[in-house]
């Protein structure tokens, strides 16, 4: 029982970390207009893509862990 609870909490923590990475991506988007002005928009768009992808991976893995503990 304690092992299932630990896995459930781990899944929740991964999902929360994914959400935090998405918030960081939104902060990068906030500075995107300034990047267009100085000509570094490609770097900002790549940072946004990496952060978004990392958030998706963390959310999906956390959801998968939580779903597996709910089935047991």
ChimeraX attribute file (.defattr): number of C-alpha atoms within 10 A of each C-alpha:
attribute: neighborCount
match mode: 1-to-1
recipient: residues
	/A:1	6
	/A:2	7
	/A:3	9
	/A:4	15
	/A:5	13
	/A:6	12
	/A:7	18
	/A:8	20
	/A:9	16
	/A:10	17
	/A:11	24
	/A:12	18
	/A:13	15
	/A:14	21
	/A:15	24
	/A:16	16
	/A:17	17
	/A:18	24
	/A:19	18
	/A:20	14
	/A:21	21
	/A:22	19
	/A:23	15
	/A:24	16
	/A:25	20
	/A:26	15
	/A:27	12
	/A:28	17
	/A:29	16
	/A:30	11
	/A:31	12
	/A:32	18
	/A:33	14
	/A:34	12
	/A:35	17
	/A:36	12
	/A:37	9
	/A:38	8
	/A:39	10
	/A:40	13
	/A:41	16
	/A:42	12
	/A:43	12
	/A:44	18
	/A:45	16
	/A:46	11
	/A:47	15
	/A:48	20
	/A:49	13
	/A:50	14
	/A:51	21
	/A:52	20
	/A:53	15
	/A:54	17
	/A:55	24
	/A:56	17
	/A:57	15
	/A:58	21
	/A:59	22
	/A:60	16
	/A:61	18
	/A:62	24
	/A:63	18
	/A:64	15
	/A:65	20
	/A:66	21
	/A:67	14
	/A:68	14
	/A:69	17
	/A:70	12
	/A:71	6
	/A:72	7
